[in-house]
């Protein structure tokens, strides 16, 4: 019996409390009652559980802002866990309940300045500076100034971060504190120093960031072992921006940082590598030695980390390999693909292999790449063939041997392998004209089996260039011309060029098929490019055969390199942005999409949609005017104008009374037709209350408002004056991003367009 009781007791106690579950609708009222219950207030554990439920609801997006007064009263506690949850709640709902949030400022000020526990002082200061309410700056200045000189390093860290938050609230209020931050760059606590660097750098971003001096840099470098890895990266970024005064200073700094290359943290190693490469860029011999010095640390990181780490390091190795030949040539085996490497790592390794292959290692590398051609992953197989082709193009002395290996791969007889080999072979024929004899024999079998458009284009190009050496050359084109209707436009274009080239080499055999081809192409209106090219060829031949031959065949220029491999300017820009996302994306940072670009694009899309709808309305109006010109033209015209320029007039206050929730739900759920509107608030002072005011003046009244996920969701309803009609709107307001996304519905679907214009006019002043 006792064992059974103990078992039941254990079973009862084992189930943990479930906070993140759906509860009944009256749960918020129950939480209010619990927060007001004296018994709960006296029991710290019960109070914690209640606060956990409040925070859980807040996390789930449920509006618990109605509990704000009770949560404010709950701040009078010495339990730091309770304070964390309460302060988190206040900051979360502070923006939407600014009037009540201001009442907590005095409490936060007092705790930030007078509390004995440094944890509480820092916690209060963090949340005080994190409040987003109007006119807060004047209340933050005194606590921040006092905490910057606090004896506790934890409080000083929070104070430095609070200066940066204050700067974003009111730049003028934060500027007097910058000299104090500069003095704190010599603080005893390393994390305080790191926070100061970040804060000053962001505050002075317009003028180029923190002012760098030899004294500051050497002070940071001498203390760099005291900093954690994140802070070391921050310091190394500063050092990379510092301009040295002499070569002696370069060597001194590099000697100080040499030990950082042994770090197990990839970010520290890459940041140190950037310093080495930046400092030696104008010293060619030392620059080469710097590349060799960073080689082993990078290879160690590449082979010792996970897939994501390997890809990041490989991307930087790729930049170095493009910049300096021979650095990784002797370590080519470390770039062989493992069976369990992710696809993105395999692709990056193949990109490196094609750059580090040389005449002495090409046989081993190509032999390894041949194994990848039969990989189960089609993308890897294709990339392996492309890599072999690039190696043959890069190494003229080994090209013949590599091309022979590529041709042997045709024996595998897999469609995508054959297609990729043909595409690579086309580029090789352009550079090495002497391999035509080896390649020409593969044209007939490939032409009959390949289905991929790009590969067919490559075969047709080779047939046009070297196909005249084949006895059956012209006759290979006949079956392709016969299936004209099934060909892609890109294949049709190359087919016409190939047939014309073959015509100039073997006129008697090609004359008839060329005439048939041009006739079919000129009479086919399905593609403008194909039609125009066929017409151009026809008129060129009609004008003069010899001139046409000179235009089509001309004098071939020897191809020594392709444009893609000569874009050194872009590569130099990426190298200058070493240890950044530019290396990962293989694009300079000025090509990145910024938040400003996105907002402009969204506004542009909205403007384009509006203009398009207006043009459609005008077009339909004009069409109806033309149709009814002879009958009742005046009446029809006036009707069209009234439809296009319909103006909604709303009652100053709807007549729904207390039944407004039921009216809203019935009409909202009763229709799926809606209008979506996205707009940007141009006035920095715009708030949810100002939106409510302008919409109320236009006849749309607020029905419900709540905060969810950092934004404000509001529901509006209005009633038409002249005839029955309910007009509703759901607004998602993000004051931080100054955007409003609205969904508009109406019981009168035909008036949705007019409702959208009415809404946009009302919001235009914000």
DOKOLDREN-474105 format. One record per residue (C-alpha): y, x negated, z negated. Coordinates in steps of 0.1 Angstrom, whole numbers, padded with zeros to 4 digits, always signed. Layout:
N
YXZ/...
END
This chain:
766
+0000+0000+0000/+0024-0028-0009/+0017-0046+0025/+0024-0014+0043/+0057-0010+0025/+0067-0046+0032/+0058-0041+0069/+0079-0010+0071/+0108-0028+0054/+0105-0057+0079/+0104-0033+0108/+0135-0015+0095/+0155-0047+0090/+0144-0065+0123/+0164-0042+0147/+0198-0058+0152/+0229-0036+0155/+0236-0024+0190/+0273-0027+0199/+0273-0026+0237/+0258+0008+0242/+0272+0041+0252/+0281+0064+0223/+0293+0100+0220/+0329+0108+0229/+0340+0113+0193/+0331+0078+0184/+0367+0065+0185/+0377+0092+0160/+0348+0081+0138/+0360+0045+0140/+0395+0056+0129/+0380+0073+0099/+0359+0043+0090/+0390+0020+0093/+0408+0043+0069/+0379+0046+0045/+0387+0027+0012/+0350+0019+0007/+0348+0002+0041/+0380-0017+0033/+0365-0030+0001/+0333-0041+0018/+0339-0072+0041/+0306-0069+0059/+0310-0032+0067/+0345-0038+0078/+0333-0066+0101/+0307-0042+0117/+0334-0016+0124/+0357-0042+0140/+0327-0055+0161/+0322-0020+0174/+0360-0017+0183/+0359-0050+0201/+0326-0040+0219/+0343-0008+0231/+0373-0028+0243/+0349-0052+0262/+0332-0023+0279/+0366-0010+0291/+0367+0020+0268/+0403+0029+0258/+0405+0023+0220/+0443+0018+0220/+0446+0049+0197/+0433+0027+0169/+0463+0004+0171/+0480+0016+0139/+0448+0012+0119/+0441-0022+0134/+0476-0033+0124/+0470-0023+0088/+0437-0042+0089/+0455-0075+0094/+0460-0077+0056/+0428-0096+0050/+0417-0131+0041/+0385-0130+0062/+0391-0152+0092/+0364-0135+0113/+0382-0102+0108/+0415-0118+0117/+0401-0132+0149/+0388-0097+0160/+0420-0080+0150/+0443-0105+0167/+0422-0103+0198/+0426-0065+0198/+0464-0067+0193/+0469-0092+0221/+0447-0072+0245/+0466-0039+0239/+0500-0055+0231/+0513-0052+0266/+0506-0015+0269/+0516-0007+0233/+0546-0030+0231/+0565-0009+0206/+0537-0011+0181/+0528-0047+0189/+0563-0057+0179/+0555-0045+0144/+0528-0071+0140/+0552-0100+0149/+0565-0104+0113/+0529-0106+0100/+0520-0132+0126/+0551-0152+0119/+0545-0153+0082/+0508-0164+0086/+0518-0190+0112/+0543-0206+0088/+0531-0199+0052/+0493-0196+0052/+0475-0223+0033/+0445-0224+0056/+0453-0244+0088/+0427-0223+0107/+0447-0192+0100/+0480-0208+0108/+0467-0219+0142/+0450-0186+0149/+0482-0167+0141/+0503-0189+0163/+0479-0187+0192/+0480-0149+0192/+0517-0147+0185/+0526-0168+0215/+0500-0149+0236/+0516-0115+0231/+0532-0102+0263/+0560-0079+0250/+0597-0079+0259/+0621-0100+0238/+0593-0119+0221/+0607-0154+0227/+0632-0154+0198/+0604-0146+0173/+0582-0174+0186/+0607-0203+0186/+0608-0208+0148/+0570-0208+0141/+0563-0231+0171/+0590-0256+0160/+0576-0256+0125/+0540-0259+0136/+0547-0289+0159/+0553-0309+0127/+0524-0295+0108/+0502-0319+0089/+0470-0304+0105/+0461-0317+0140/+0444-0284+0147/+0477-0265+0142/+0497-0291+0162/+0472-0286+0191/+0479-0248+0190/+0516-0254+0187/+0517-0276+0219/+0499-0249+0238/+0523-0223+0224/+0552-0243+0238/+0537-0238+0273/+0532-0201+0267/+0568-0198+0255/+0580-0216+0286/+0564-0189+0308/+0580-0163+0286/+0615-0178+0285/+0620-0213+0300/+0654-0218+0283/+0639-0213+0249/+0612-0239+0255/+0633-0266+0271/+0647-0280+0237/+0611-0286+0226/+0602-0309+0255/+0617-0341+0238/+0595-0333+0207/+0564-0331+0230/+0573-0364+0245/+0575-0380+0211/+0541-0364+0203/+0525-0384+0232/+0519-0410+0205/+0503-0386+0181/+0474-0398+0160/+0451-0369+0173/+0439-0375+0209/+0436-0338+0217/+0472-0332+0207/+0482-0360+0231/+0461-0344+0259/+0477-0310+0253/+0512-0326+0254/+0504-0343+0287/+0493-0310+0302/+0522-0290+0288/+0549-0315+0299/+0533-0319+0333/+0534-0281+0339/+0569-0276+0325/+0583-0304+0347/+0562-0295+0377/+0594-0288+0398/+0607-0323+0392/+0573-0340+0399/+0556-0336+0366/+0556-0359+0335/+0577-0391+0339/+0553-0421+0340/+0562-0454+0326/+0543-0487+0321/+0544-0483+0283/+0530-0447+0284/+0502-0457+0308/+0491-0487+0288/+0492-0468+0256/+0469-0441+0270/+0446-0467+0285/+0442-0486+0253/+0433-0454+0235/+0412-0439+0262/+0379-0443+0243/+0392-0420+0215/+0396-0391+0240/+0369-0367+0250/+0357-0366+0286/+0380-0337+0296/+0410-0355+0282/+0399-0388+0299/+0400-0370+0332/+0436-0358+0325/+0447-0394+0316/+0430-0408+0347/+0448-0383+0369/+0481-0396+0355/+0470-0432+0360/+0462-0425+0397/+0497-0412+0402/+0513-0442+0385/+0529-0468+0409/+0521-0503+0398/+0547-0531+0399/+0524-0560+0410/+0489-0570+0419/+0485-0585+0384/+0491-0550+0369/+0465-0535+0394/+0438-0559+0381/+0448-0553+0345/+0444-0516+0348/+0412-0519+0368/+0397-0542+0342/+0406-0517+0315/+0390-0489+0334/+0359-0507+0346/+0339-0494+0316/+0347-0458+0326/+0325-0463+0357/+0295-0464+0334/+0302-0430+0320/+0275-0403+0323/+0301-0377+0331/+0307-0373+0369/+0343-0362+0365/+0352-0394+0346/+0335-0416+0372/+0351-0398+0402/+0385-0399+0385/+0381-0437+0379/+0370-0441+0415/+0402-0424+0427/+0423-0449+0406/+0404-0479+0421/+0408-0467+0456/+0444-0456+0453/+0455-0489+0437/+0438-0511+0464/+0446-0491+0495/+0472-0516+0506/+0450-0546+0498/+0423-0546+0525/+0399-0572+0510/+0402-0558+0475/+0398-0523+0489/+0364-0533+0503/+0354-0548+0470/+0365-0516+0452/+0342-0495+0475/+0313-0518+0466/+0321-0516+0429/+0319-0478+0428/+0288-0476+0449/+0262-0479+0422/+0278-0455+0397/+0280-0428+0425/+0244-0433+0435/+0233-0431+0399/+0252-0398+0394/+0238-0384+0427/+0202-0391+0418/+0204-0383+0381/+0220-0348+0381/+0212-0313+0393/+0218-0298+0427/+0255-0289+0421/+0263-0324+0407/+0244-0341+0436/+0264-0321+0462/+0297-0329+0445/+0290-0366+0445/+0275-0366+0480/+0307-0350+0493/+0327-0379+0479/+0302-0404+0492/+0306-0388+0526/+0344-0394+0525/+0338-0430+0515/+0312-0435+0543/+0337-0421+0569/+0364-0444+0555/+0345-0477+0552/+0314-0487+0573/+0286-0506+0557/+0291-0496+0520/+0259-0475+0517/+0240-0488+0547/+0214-0507+0526/+0208-0477+0503/+0198-0453+0531/+0165-0444+0515/+0183-0428+0485/+0197-0402+0510/+0163-0390+0521/+0157-0353+0513/+0134-0343+0485/+0112-0313+0489/+0130-0295+0460/+0166-0303+0471/+0188-0272+0477/+0197-0265+0513/+0234-0276+0507/+0222-0309+0493/+0199-0316+0522/+0227-0308+0547/+0250-0332+0529/+0224-0360+0528/+0219-0356+0566/+0256-0359+0571/+0256-0391+0552/+0225-0405+0570/+0241-0401+0604/+0271-0422+0592/+0252-0450+0575/+0225-0456+0601/+0227-0490+0619/+0206-0508+0645/+0184-0524+0619/+0176-0492+0600/+0177-0466+0628/+0139-0467+0634/+0131-0458+0597/+0159-0432+0595/+0149-0415+0628/+0112-0415+0617/+0122-0398+0585/+0143-0372+0603/+0114-0364+0626/+0096-0351+0596/+0124-0328+0588/+0123-0313+0622/+0091-0293+0613/+0106-0282+0580/+0100-0246+0571/+0137-0240+0568/+0151-0235+0603/+0186-0246+0593/+0173-0280+0580/+0153-0285+0612/+0183-0278+0634/+0205-0301+0613/+0179-0329+0615/+0179-0327+0653/+0217-0327+0654/+0217-0358+0631/+0193-0377+0654/+0215-0368+0684/+0246-0380+0665/+0229-0413+0656/+0220-0419+0693/+0256-0412+0702/+0269-0436+0675/+0246-0465+0682/+0247-0474+0719/+0223-0503+0715/+0196-0480+0700/+0204-0449+0721/+0176-0453+0746/+0149-0456+0718/+0164-0427+0699/+0165-0405+0730/+0129-0412+0737/+0120-0400+0702/+0140-0368+0707/+0122-0361+0740/+0089-0365+0722/+0099-0337+0699/+0097-0312+0728/+0060-0314+0724/+0063-0294+0692/+0070-0264+0715/+0090-0243+0690/+0119-0223+0706/+0147-0233+0682/+0137-0270+0682/+0137-0271+0720/+0171-0253+0721/+0187-0277+0696/+0173-0308+0715/+0187-0295+0747/+0222-0289+0732/+0222-0325+0717/+0209-0340+0750/+0238-0325+0769/+0264-0345+0748/+0242-0376+0752/+0242-0372+0790/+0280-0370+0790/+0282-0404+0773/+0251-0422+0787/+0249-0414+0824/+0220-0439+0829/+0196-0416+0809/+0197-0390+0836/+0163-0401+0850/+0147-0395+0816/+0163-0361+0810/+0161-0345+0844/+0124-0338+0842/+0129-0316+0811/+0152-0292+0829/+0127-0270+0848/+0104-0262+0818/+0134-0257+0794/+0152-0234+0818/+0123-0211+0820/+0116-0208+0783/+0149-0211+0764/+0166-0178+0753/+0195-0189+0731/+0228-0186+0750/+0242-0219+0739/+0210-0238+0748/+0209-0220+0783/+0245-0231+0789/+0235-0267+0780/+0206-0266+0805/+0227-0251+0832/+0254-0277+0827/+0228-0305+0830/+0213-0288+0861/+0247-0287+0877/+0254-0324+0869/+0220-0340+0877/+0199-0312+0891/+0205-0323+0927/+0178-0350+0921/+0152-0323+0916/+0135-0310+0948/+0133-0275+0934/+0168-0277+0918/+0184-0248+0938/+0154-0226+0935/+0155-0228+0897/+0187-0207+0898/+0173-0178+0917/+0154-0161+0888/+0184-0165+0865/+0208-0149+0891/+0183-0121+0895/+0186-0112+0858/+0224-0112+0859/+0228-0079+0839/+0209-0093+0809/+0229-0126+0807/+0256-0132+0780/+0291-0138+0794/+0291-0174+0783/+0258-0180+0803/+0273-0162+0833/+0303-0185+0834/+0282-0216+0833/+0258-0201+0859/+0286-0198+0884/+0298-0233+0878/+0263-0247+0881/+0256-0228+0913/+0288-0240+0929/+0281-0276+0919/+0246-0273+0934/+0261-0257+0966/+0282-0289+0972/+0251-0310+0968/+0226-0288+0987/+0247-0264+1009/+0220-0249+1031/+0197-0239+1002/+0225-0225+0980/+0249-0208+1004/+0231-0174+1003/+0225-0173+0966/+0261-0184+0959/+0275-0156+0981/+0253-0131+0963/+0263-0144+0929/+0301-0143+0936/+0298-0108+0951/+0280-0095+0920/+0304-0112+0896/+0336-0100+0913/+0323-0064+0914/+0313-0065+0877/+0343-0054+0855/+0324-0057+0822/+0340-0090+0813/+0374-0101+0824/+0368-0139+0821/+0337-0137+0843/+0354-0116+0869/+0385-0138+0870/+0365-0170+0873/+0344-0156+0901/+0375-0144+0919/+0391-0179+0915/+0360-0196+0930/+0359-0172+0959/+0395-0177+0968/+0392-0215+0963/+0363-0216+0987/+0381-0193+1012/+0411-0216+1011/+0394-0250+1019/+0358-0262+1012/+0368-0299+1008/+0396-0291+0984/+0373-0269+0965/+0347-0297+0962/+0374-0321+0949/+0384-0295+0923/+0349-0286+0911/+0333-0321+0912/+0363-0344+0910/+0361-0379+0895/+0341-0379+0863/+0357-0398+0834/+0335-0418+0811/+0332-0401+0777/+0333-0427+0749/+0341-0404+0720/+0347-0368+0712/+0378-0353+0697/+0360-0341+0665/+0353-0377+0656/+0389-0390+0662/+0407-0366+0639/+0417-0395+0615/+0448-0378+0603/+0428-0350+0586/+0403-0375+0572/+0432-0396+0558/+0447-0365+0541/+0413-0357+0525/+0409-0393+0513/+0443-0391+0497/+0432-0360+0478/+0400-0377+0465/+0384-0361+0435/+0397-0326+0444/+0384-0295+0461/+0397-0309+0494/+0367-0331+0495/+0343-0302+0488/+0359-0280+0514/+0365-0308+0539/+0401-0295+0544/+0435-0307+0531/+0450-0287+0503/+0478-0274+0524/+0453-0253+0543/+0441-0235+0511/+0449-0198+0507/+0472-0193+0478/+0479-0162+0457/+0512-0159+0475/+0494-0159+0509/+0471-0132+0497/+0499-0109+0484/+0518-0113+0516/+0487-0105+0536/+0481-0074+0515/+0517-0063+0520/+0514-0070+0557/+0483-0049+0561/+0499-0020+0543/+0530-0023+0566/+0508-0025+0597/+0488+0006+0586/+0520+0025+0579/+0535+0015+0613/+0503+0023+0631/+0502+0058+0615/+0538+0064+0624/+0531+0053+0660/+0501+0077+0661/+0523+0105+0648/+0550+0098+0673/+0524+0095+0701/+0508+0129+0693/+0542+0144+0690/+0553+0130+0724/+0520+0143+0739/+0525+0178+0727/+0561+0178+0739/+0549+0169+0774/+0521+0195+0775/+0544+0223+0763/+0575+0212+0783/+0574+0243+0806/+0565+0268+0778/+0584+0272+0745/+0595+0236+0746/+0622+0241+0720/+0599+0259+0696/+0571+0234+0701/+0594+0204+0696/+0608+0218+0664/+0573+0225+0651/+0562+0189+0658/+0593+0175+0641/+0586+0197+0610/+0550+0185+0608/+0560+0149+0612/+0588+0150+0587/+0574+0175+0562/+0590+0170+0529/+0572+0180+0497/+0592+0198+0470/+0576+0198+0435/+0583+0220+0405/+0603+0201+0378/+0574+0209+0355/+0540+0222+0365/+0528+0256+0352/+0493+0245+0341/+0502+0241+0304/+0473+0231+0281/+0447+0237+0309/+0460+0207+0329/+0428+0186+0323/+0406+0213+0337/+0430+0219+0367/+0430+0181+0374/+0392+0177+0371/+0385+0208+0392/+0408+0198+0421/+0400+0161+0419/+0362+0166+0421/+0366+0194+0447/+0376+0171+0475/+0365+0137+0488/+0395+0133+0512/+0421+0109+0498/+0448+0084+0506/+0447+0048+0493/+0480+0030+0486/+0485-0006+0476/+0520-0019+0469/+0538-0047+0450/+0564-0043+0423/+0594-0063+0435/+0614-0058+0403/+0602-0082+0376/+0613-0057+0349/+0590-0029+0362/+0567-0015+0336/+0543+0015+0332/+0571+0034+0315/+0595+0028+0344/+0568+0039+0368/+0563+0071+0347/+0600+0077+0348/+0605+0075+0385/+0574+0096+0392/+0585+0122+0367/+0618+0125+0385/+0599+0131+0418/+0578+0159+0403/+0546+0139+0393/+0539+0140+0356/+0517+0117+0335/+0486+0134+0323/+0467+0104+0307/+0472+0067+0303/+0449+0039+0291/+0444+0001+0293/+0413-0013+0309/+0404-0049+0317/+0440-0062+0315/+0454-0034+0337/+0468+0001+0330/+0451+0031+0344/+0473+0063+0346/+0467+0098+0360/+0495+0119+0374/+0497+0156+0386/+0523+0177+0403/+0526+0213+0416/+0543+0222+0449/+0572+0246+0447/+0573+0266+0479/+0535+0273+0482/+0503+0267+0462/+0492+0231+0461/+0481+0206+0434/+0488+0169+0440/+0471+0142+0420/+0472+0105+0417/+0451+0078+0400/+0471+0046+0395/+0457+0011+0386/+0487-0009+0374/+0485-0047+0369/+0518-0058+0354/+0508-0095+0353/+0502-0095+0391/+0529-0068+0397/+0506-0047+0418/+0499-0010+0419/+0468+0005+0436/+0468+0042+0439/+0443+0069+0450/+0460+0101+0460/+0443+0135+0464/+0455+0171+0470/+0441+0206+0470/+0458+0210+0504/+0442+0182+0525/+0466+0188+0554/+0495+0176+0532/+0480+0143+0521/+0500+0123+0546/+0533+0139+0534/+0521+0133+0498/+0516+0096+0506/+0552+0093+0520/+0566+0112+0490/+0548+0088+0466/+0560+0056+0485/+0596+0069+0485/+0594+0075+0448/+0580+0040+0441/+0603+0022+0466/+0629+0013+0439/+0605-0006+0417/
END
